[in-house]
């Protein structure tokens, strides 16, 4: 059943997050203002080398005060395609230049409250260019064996939805090859 939108208005906006109120009507005739978080789109990169290892970063996220492994990822900048953003983020955050980027999977992680789009890409191979230029992204950058990823997920060492979506798809893809 499709909800009807009668209008919307911003109540807070900045370059990171925008909060809107959307006047909606459900099929049963109820009508109210629904909060919607509007975010810039995210590009995520799953970079896999010839040894079946994936490039990951050990990060602290202050919002949840938690450490976890993540794939390189970042916001798509104005005038940039998601694929270009994914390749740029890999280089900036890890110091590795990815091989050719190809689409892996698309996800909308919380589409009941946000319009956030996650564009996840895969790259086979990378060339080390030097230290990362983004100094505030991670404590460690490592190539993690794909065989270890499932256990890391089970132990909650990987919790970011962008990373999980990409990694689970990679694992599924590898299992059926």
Backbone as CSV, one residue per row, in Angstrom:
resi,resn,N_x,N_y,N_z,CA_x,CA_y,CA_z,C_x,C_y,C_z
1,UNK,0.840,-1.179,0.000,0.000,0.000,0.000,0.882,1.239,0.000
2,UNK,0.545,2.178,-0.834,1.346,3.386,-0.964,0.760,4.511,-0.116
3,UNK,1.668,5.189,0.592,1.264,6.354,1.372,1.236,7.568,0.464
4,UNK,0.330,8.494,0.729,0.219,9.719,-0.048,0.997,10.834,0.663
5,UNK,1.783,11.575,-0.104,2.535,12.708,0.439,1.812,13.991,0.040
6,UNK,1.452,14.790,1.046,0.752,16.050,0.798,1.706,17.243,0.777
7,UNK,2.901,17.060,1.259,3.886,18.137,1.277,4.979,17.831,2.281
8,UNK,6.021,18.628,2.263,7.109,18.458,3.217,7.808,19.778,3.435
9,UNK,8.491,19.872,4.598,9.209,21.103,4.916,10.416,20.776,5.780
10,UNK,11.508,21.507,5.552,12.693,21.277,6.381,12.513,21.915,7.759
11,UNK,13.027,21.240,8.791,13.038,21.858,10.117,14.467,22.055,10.621
12,UNK,15.445,21.361,9.986,16.859,21.578,10.294,17.663,21.110,9.096
13,UNK,18.622,21.931,8.660,19.456,21.557,7.519,20.897,21.987,7.753
14,UNK,21.834,21.116,7.380,23.242,21.477,7.273,23.888,20.562,6.243
15,UNK,25.206,20.628,6.079,25.851,19.856,5.016,25.937,18.359,5.329
16,UNK,25.649,17.933,6.560,25.739,16.527,6.938,24.393,15.840,7.034
17,UNK,23.423,16.529,7.648,22.135,15.891,7.910,21.028,16.928,7.807
18,UNK,19.898,16.500,7.288,18.738,17.372,7.156,17.532,16.653,7.740
19,UNK,16.770,17.359,8.562,15.572,16.788,9.160,14.361,17.505,8.588
20,UNK,13.449,16.731,8.022,12.249,17.274,7.391,11.016,16.689,8.067
21,UNK,9.928,17.417,7.973,8.617,16.901,8.338,7.837,16.711,7.052
22,UNK,7.316,15.517,6.856,6.559,15.195,5.652,5.118,14.914,6.052
23,UNK,4.213,15.631,5.427,2.771,15.472,5.665,2.320,14.251,4.869
24,UNK,2.025,13.132,5.587,1.674,11.879,4.928,0.277,11.423,5.326
25,UNK,-0.305,10.649,4.422,-1.596,10.015,4.684,-1.460,8.535,4.352
26,UNK,-1.823,7.678,5.313,-1.754,6.239,5.103,-3.033,5.763,4.404
27,UNK,-3.007,4.578,3.805,-4.181,4.080,3.080,-5.457,4.037,3.915
28,UNK,-5.354,3.941,5.243,-6.558,3.916,6.076,-7.117,5.305,6.365
29,UNK,-6.491,6.359,5.766,-6.995,7.719,5.905,-6.355,8.529,7.016
30,UNK,-5.513,7.918,7.861,-4.816,8.689,8.892,-3.784,9.603,8.266
31,UNK,-3.655,10.793,8.817,-2.734,11.789,8.265,-1.960,12.425,9.417
32,UNK,-0.655,12.556,9.222,0.202,13.195,10.227,1.529,13.608,9.599
33,UNK,2.370,14.305,10.399,3.694,14.698,9.929,4.706,13.659,10.408
34,UNK,5.391,13.087,9.455,6.384,12.035,9.692,7.771,12.671,9.596
35,UNK,8.646,12.399,10.577,10.032,12.884,10.510,10.808,12.080,9.472
36,UNK,11.570,12.773,8.637,12.403,12.135,7.625,13.808,12.732,7.725
37,UNK,14.802,11.859,7.832,16.194,12.290,7.853,16.724,12.162,6.430
38,UNK,17.154,13.278,5.861,17.700,13.273,4.502,19.219,13.381,4.599
39,UNK,19.882,12.415,3.974,21.335,12.337,4.043,21.944,12.297,2.654
40,UNK,23.201,12.729,2.568,23.927,12.553,1.313,24.207,11.065,1.122
41,UNK,24.373,10.659,-0.108,24.556,9.246,-0.421,25.966,8.783,-0.062
42,UNK,26.078,7.490,0.219,27.318,6.894,0.690,27.865,5.928,-0.348
43,UNK,29.178,5.966,-0.535,29.865,5.021,-1.412,30.776,4.154,-0.543
44,UNK,30.722,2.856,-0.763,31.474,1.873,0.022,32.281,1.014,-0.951
45,UNK,33.500,0.637,-0.545,34.340,-0.165,-1.440,34.820,-1.438,-0.754
46,UNK,34.557,-2.559,-1.387,35.094,-3.851,-0.971,36.250,-4.172,-1.917
47,UNK,37.469,-3.987,-1.431,38.667,-4.196,-2.248,39.288,-5.533,-1.852
48,UNK,39.420,-6.413,-2.823,39.879,-7.779,-2.568,41.160,-8.027,-3.365
49,UNK,42.171,-8.574,-2.679,43.429,-8.847,-3.369,43.478,-10.299,-3.861
50,UNK,44.588,-10.654,-4.504,44.724,-11.983,-5.107,44.844,-13.091,-4.062
51,UNK,45.109,-12.742,-2.801,45.202,-13.732,-1.717,43.852,-13.942,-1.025
52,UNK,42.762,-13.421,-1.603,41.406,-13.507,-1.038,41.331,-12.818,0.323
53,UNK,41.947,-11.623,0.376,41.891,-10.769,1.562,41.151,-9.497,1.188
54,UNK,40.490,-8.887,2.179,39.729,-7.675,1.935,40.331,-6.532,2.741
55,UNK,40.401,-5.365,2.139,41.008,-4.183,2.750,40.029,-3.570,3.756
56,UNK,40.460,-3.491,5.025,39.578,-2.973,6.069,40.323,-2.017,6.992
57,UNK,39.526,-1.214,7.700,40.062,-0.202,8.609,39.481,-0.417,10.011
58,UNK,40.319,-0.316,11.030,39.908,-0.424,12.429,39.597,0.986,12.906
59,UNK,38.322,1.241,13.223,37.856,2.597,13.513,37.120,2.686,14.828
60,UNK,37.184,3.863,15.404,36.359,4.192,16.564,35.247,5.112,16.079
61,UNK,34.024,4.818,16.481,32.879,5.679,16.180,32.412,6.287,17.495
62,UNK,32.579,7.605,17.633,32.280,8.269,18.895,30.801,8.210,19.264
63,UNK,29.914,8.147,18.282,28.478,8.158,18.558,28.077,6.940,19.388
64,UNK,28.607,5.777,19.044,28.316,4.558,19.790,29.454,4.184,20.738
65,UNK,30.531,4.986,20.746,31.724,4.736,21.552,32.190,3.297,21.386
66,UNK,32.327,2.884,20.113,32.701,1.503,19.823,33.787,1.447,18.745
67,UNK,34.634,0.428,18.862,35.652,0.122,17.868,35.147,-1.025,17.000
68,UNK,35.415,-0.973,15.700,35.026,-2.058,14.809,35.774,-1.920,13.480
69,UNK,35.786,-3.002,12.736,36.373,-3.002,11.395,35.339,-2.489,10.400
70,UNK,35.795,-1.706,9.431,34.913,-1.175,8.387,35.614,-1.223,7.039
71,UNK,34.809,-1.279,6.002,35.304,-1.077,4.648,35.527,0.410,4.439
72,UNK,36.399,0.809,3.519,36.516,2.233,3.186,35.176,2.736,2.650
73,UNK,34.766,3.916,3.113,33.487,4.474,2.681,33.459,5.962,2.956
74,UNK,32.563,6.637,2.256,32.399,8.063,2.490,31.275,8.624,1.643
75,UNK,31.014,9.879,1.886,29.920,10.558,1.199,30.273,10.859,-0.250
76,UNK,29.282,10.763,-1.104,29.439,11.130,-2.514,29.381,12.656,-2.587
77,UNK,30.430,13.248,-3.126,30.507,14.702,-3.235,29.730,15.194,-4.462
78,UNK,29.362,16.462,-4.436,28.649,17.070,-5.559,29.465,16.927,-6.844
79,UNK,28.817,16.491,-7.924,29.471,16.326,-9.212,30.258,15.032,-9.350
80,UNK,30.184,14.169,-8.364,30.938,12.926,-8.337,29.964,11.751,-8.448
81,UNK,30.341,10.731,-9.187,29.509,9.528,-9.230,29.816,8.693,-7.979
82,UNK,28.904,7.814,-7.584,29.214,6.933,-6.466,30.487,6.100,-6.691
83,UNK,30.714,5.624,-7.910,31.923,4.845,-8.197,33.182,5.691,-8.001
84,UNK,33.147,6.920,-8.464,34.290,7.818,-8.264,34.525,8.077,-6.782
85,UNK,33.447,8.239,-6.034,33.565,8.469,-4.588,34.185,7.252,-3.900
86,UNK,33.755,6.057,-4.280,34.293,4.834,-3.667,35.800,4.736,-3.916
87,UNK,36.238,4.960,-5.152,37.666,4.893,-5.472,38.443,5.973,-4.713
88,UNK,37.893,7.172,-4.639,38.550,8.273,-3.920,38.691,7.940,-2.442
89,UNK,37.625,7.405,-1.841,37.660,7.082,-0.420,38.696,6.006,-0.113
90,UNK,38.801,4.995,-0.952,39.816,3.958,-0.743,41.198,4.596,-0.680
91,UNK,41.512,5.428,-1.644,42.829,6.051,-1.696,43.063,6.986,-0.505
92,UNK,42.100,7.860,-0.224,42.258,8.817,0.879,42.375,8.137,2.237
93,UNK,41.539,7.116,2.469,41.461,6.502,3.791,42.489,5.410,4.035
94,UNK,42.987,4.778,2.964,43.895,3.640,3.153,45.268,3.818,2.522
95,UNK,45.388,4.687,1.537,46.643,4.819,0.818,46.804,3.822,-0.321
96,UNK,45.771,3.009,-0.552,45.776,2.039,-1.649,44.914,2.562,-2.781
97,UNK,45.396,2.443,-4.014,44.594,2.780,-5.195,43.938,1.488,-5.672
98,UNK,42.617,1.495,-5.664,41.880,0.271,-6.011,42.006,-0.045,-7.490
99,UNK,41.830,-1.328,-7.790,41.689,-1.737,-9.178,40.362,-1.213,-9.692
100,UNK,39.975,-1.600,-10.893,38.706,-1.113,-11.451,37.533,-1.388,-10.503
101,UNK,36.726,-0.367,-10.317,35.560,-0.422,-9.426,34.341,-0.874,-10.241
102,UNK,33.628,-1.858,-9.697,32.384,-2.274,-10.364,31.280,-2.392,-9.315
103,UNK,30.042,-2.116,-9.703,28.938,-2.181,-8.740,28.819,-3.575,-8.127
104,UNK,28.597,-3.603,-6.810,28.406,-4.862,-6.100,26.954,-4.992,-5.642
105,UNK,26.459,-3.991,-4.890,25.091,-4.033,-4.380,24.669,-2.627,-3.982
106,UNK,23.378,-2.385,-4.024,22.775,-1.114,-3.611,21.874,-1.397,-2.417
107,UNK,21.896,-0.515,-1.426,21.059,-0.716,-0.239,20.526,0.603,0.290
108,UNK,19.375,0.528,0.919,18.770,1.646,1.648,18.621,1.165,3.089
109,UNK,19.592,1.506,3.961,19.682,0.856,5.271,18.555,1.129,6.259
110,UNK,17.865,2.221,6.147,16.779,2.517,7.100,15.712,3.341,6.391
111,UNK,15.140,2.781,5.312,14.265,3.569,4.440,12.898,3.894,5.033
112,UNK,12.657,3.518,6.270,11.442,3.946,6.952,11.607,5.294,7.633
113,UNK,12.862,5.775,7.722,13.120,7.045,8.399,14.097,7.939,7.622
114,UNK,14.888,7.355,6.705,15.887,8.141,5.991,15.919,7.779,4.506
115,UNK,16.370,8.734,3.704,16.517,8.497,2.260,17.939,8.080,1.891
116,UNK,18.742,7.740,2.882,20.139,7.382,2.661,20.269,6.224,1.673
117,UNK,21.172,6.399,0.710,21.462,5.360,-0.273,22.907,4.914,-0.096
118,UNK,23.127,3.603,-0.029,24.466,3.051,0.064,24.796,2.344,-1.248
119,UNK,25.783,2.860,-1.940,26.264,2.283,-3.195,27.540,1.520,-2.860
120,UNK,27.489,0.193,-2.945,28.629,-0.629,-2.576,29.275,-1.174,-3.841
121,UNK,30.597,-1.039,-3.908,31.359,-1.449,-5.083,32.393,-2.494,-4.698
122,UNK,32.821,-3.235,-5.692,33.902,-4.201,-5.515,35.044,-3.813,-6.434
123,UNK,36.241,-3.975,-5.923,37.442,-3.798,-6.736,38.339,-4.997,-6.482
124,UNK,38.816,-5.601,-7.539,39.752,-6.706,-7.407,41.149,-6.157,-7.627
125,UNK,41.922,-6.154,-6.546,43.290,-5.673,-6.598,43.426,-4.209,-6.223
126,UNK,44.621,-3.871,-5.768,44.940,-2.488,-5.394,46.455,-2.323,-5.398
127,UNK,46.885,-1.100,-5.567,48.306,-0.757,-5.564,48.564,0.240,-4.450
128,UNK,49.559,-0.050,-3.624,49.873,0.850,-2.515,50.503,2.137,-3.051
129,UNK,49.946,3.272,-2.645,50.429,4.576,-3.104,51.200,5.328,-2.028
130,UNK,50.964,4.995,-0.761,51.618,5.694,0.348,50.642,5.822,1.497
131,UNK,51.048,6.528,2.548,50.163,6.666,3.714,48.846,7.347,3.339
132,UNK,47.778,7.045,4.079,46.492,7.692,3.800,46.589,9.207,3.991
133,UNK,45.845,9.939,3.203,45.816,11.402,3.358,44.786,11.828,4.392
134,UNK,43.800,10.966,4.660,42.822,11.218,5.722,43.423,10.723,7.025
135,UNK,43.808,11.640,7.891,44.524,11.275,9.118,43.602,10.888,10.271
136,UNK,42.303,11.166,10.183,41.385,10.941,11.294,40.423,9.784,11.072
137,UNK,40.724,8.892,10.161,39.787,7.842,9.791,39.953,6.551,10.566
138,UNK,41.188,6.080,10.772,41.352,4.767,11.394,42.682,4.658,12.121
139,UNK,42.749,3.693,13.032,43.992,3.401,13.744,44.852,2.398,12.989
140,UNK,44.182,1.473,12.275,44.900,0.442,11.531,44.213,0.196,10.208
141,UNK,45.011,-0.165,9.231,44.511,-0.571,7.918,45.134,-1.931,7.647
142,UNK,44.290,-2.926,7.377,44.808,-4.279,7.192,44.056,-5.005,6.088
143,UNK,44.736,-5.978,5.512,44.115,-6.920,4.595,43.664,-8.109,5.433
144,UNK,42.375,-8.322,5.515,41.774,-9.358,6.351,41.376,-10.544,5.467
145,UNK,41.777,-11.778,5.816,41.358,-12.932,5.009,39.825,-13.041,4.967
146,UNK,39.277,-13.248,3.790,37.824,-13.403,3.664,37.316,-14.536,4.549
147,UNK,38.142,-15.559,4.754,37.742,-16.688,5.587,37.508,-16.278,7.040
148,UNK,38.059,-15.148,7.479,37.909,-14.673,8.862,36.695,-13.771,9.054
149,UNK,36.119,-13.296,7.981,35.080,-12.264,8.065,33.831,-12.754,8.795
150,UNK,33.365,-13.954,8.508,32.156,-14.459,9.172,32.307,-14.451,10.688
151,UNK,33.429,-14.940,11.188,33.676,-14.948,12.624,33.730,-13.543,13.203
152,UNK,34.301,-12.615,12.456,34.371,-11.226,12.916,32.971,-10.624,13.030
153,UNK,32.113,-10.951,12.081,30.721,-10.486,12.141,30.034,-11.094,13.353
154,UNK,30.208,-12.391,13.556,29.585,-13.071,14.691,30.035,-12.482,16.027
155,UNK,31.300,-12.047,16.109,31.845,-11.468,17.344,31.577,-9.966,17.454
156,UNK,30.805,-9.422,16.511,30.491,-7.983,16.464,31.728,-7.105,16.323
157,UNK,32.696,-7.613,15.601,33.873,-6.821,15.268,33.624,-6.020,14.000
158,UNK,32.533,-6.329,13.300,32.073,-5.592,12.122,30.594,-5.321,12.365
159,UNK,30.211,-4.033,12.454,28.822,-3.696,12.771,28.222,-2.637,11.850
160,UNK,29.029,-1.906,11.123,28.533,-0.860,10.222,27.681,-1.482,9.121
161,UNK,26.482,-0.922,8.899,25.595,-1.514,7.888,26.212,-1.467,6.490
162,UNK,26.887,-0.381,6.140,27.525,-0.316,4.827,28.559,-1.410,4.648
163,UNK,29.336,-1.664,5.700,30.332,-2.739,5.645,29.655,-4.097,5.616
164,UNK,28.664,-4.307,6.477,27.988,-5.602,6.535,27.331,-5.975,5.212
165,UNK,26.618,-5.035,4.616,25.949,-5.317,3.344,26.973,-5.741,2.297
166,UNK,28.053,-4.983,2.186,29.081,-5.310,1.203,29.770,-6.627,1.484
167,UNK,30.148,-6.839,2.750,30.863,-8.066,3.106,29.996,-9.308,2.941
168,UNK,28.749,-9.228,3.367,27.873,-10.394,3.220,27.649,-10.726,1.745
169,UNK,27.547,-9.703,0.904,27.374,-9.958,-0.525,28.646,-10.569,-1.120
170,UNK,29.811,-10.052,-0.698,31.076,-10.616,-1.172,31.169,-12.077,-0.756
171,UNK,30.864,-12.381,0.504,30.933,-13.766,0.983,29.984,-14.671,0.198
172,UNK,28.778,-14.184,-0.061,27.817,-14.962,-0.837,28.346,-15.169,-2.257
173,UNK,28.869,-14.121,-2.849,29.391,-14.176,-4.201,30.562,-15.174,-4.277
174,UNK,31.447,-15.118,-3.294,32.598,-16.021,-3.279,32.157,-17.471,-3.104
175,UNK,31.100,-17.694,-2.307,30.640,-19.060,-2.035,30.051,-19.728,-3.272
176,UNK,29.481,-18.934,-4.176,28.861,-19.555,-5.360,29.765,-19.538,-6.577
177,UNK,30.966,-19.038,-6.430,31.913,-19.039,-7.568,32.480,-20.404,-7.794
